[in-house]
């Protein structure tokens, strides 16, 4: 049963990644989480999301930038989106309808994204962590 849940979460996070990539203009490379260690910390962050009352500023890891530093993630630019919704498609639509979250998804400085998904009591919690790596 655990393996099935892991597979489901991976499929849901892939759907959210595809939704992000569909928003990107043709003149820039799509996000590829498999090239990035940021994917792992998005999963770690999401594992704590249900336990931490204020998930952007976690009592466990601090703010997203502190967390990236703690996990030795090299970045020049960084950002984070959080959503709670019943599906990845609905979460992505909600994020795109929010100007700040939309800016993160479309920011040409962000080259890598990590996506974490966790089942909540009602729906799912989605974490998108973005970085732009030094050239």
QUIZI-V508674 format. One record per residue. N is the residue number from 1. PSI is psi in whole degrees, -180 to 180 (NA if undefined). Layout:
# QUIZI-V508674
<<N & PSI> <N & PSI>>
This chain:
# QUIZI-V508674
<<1 & -40> <2 & -43> <3 & -37> <4 & -43> <5 & -40> <6 & -43> <7 & -42> <8 & -46> <9 & -38> <10 & -42> <11 & -41> <12 & -44> <13 & -35> <14 & -40> <15 & -42> <16 & -40> <17 & -44> <18 & -41> <19 & -43> <20 & -47> <21 & -30> <22 & -20> <23 & -15> <24 & 139> <25 & 159> <26 & -20> <27 & 10> <28 & 154> <29 & 143> <30 & 162> <31 & 143> <32 & 97> <33 & -22> <34 & -17> <35 & 0> <36 & 139> <37 & -8> <38 & -27> <39 & -43> <40 & -42> <41 & -24> <42 & -39> <43 & -43> <44 & -46> <45 & -44> <46 & -33> <47 & -28> <48 & -12> <49 & -37> <50 & -23> <51 & -29> <52 & 127> <53 & -42> <54 & 96> <55 & -25> <56 & -36> <57 & 82> <58 & 136> <59 & -22> <60 & -46> <61 & -6> <62 & -152> <63 & 170> <64 & -33> <65 & -40> <66 & -42> <67 & -44> <68 & -41> <69 & -42> <70 & -34> <71 & 12> <72 & 40> <73 & 124> <74 & 129> <75 & 153> <76 & -33> <77 & 149> <78 & 153> <79 & 169> <80 & 139> <81 & 140> <82 & 142> <83 & 150> <84 & 123> <85 & 175> <86 & -14> <87 & 159> <88 & -38> <89 & -45> <90 & -38> <91 & -44> <92 & -43> <93 & -44> <94 & -42> <95 & -41> <96 & -24> <97 & -4> <98 & 122> <99 & -43> <100 & -44> <101 & -40> <102 & -41> <103 & -39> <104 & -47> <105 & -39> <106 & -3> <107 & 116> <108 & -14> <109 & -20> <110 & 122> <111 & -19> <112 & 149> <113 & 143> <114 & 136> <115 & 129> <116 & 142> <117 & 136> <118 & 135> <119 & 130> <120 & 177> <121 & -42> <122 & 102> <123 & -144> <124 & 157> <125 & 131> <126 & 133> <127 & 127> <128 & 121> <129 & 123> <130 & 143> <131 & 154> <132 & 119> <133 & 150> <134 & 141> <135 & NA>>
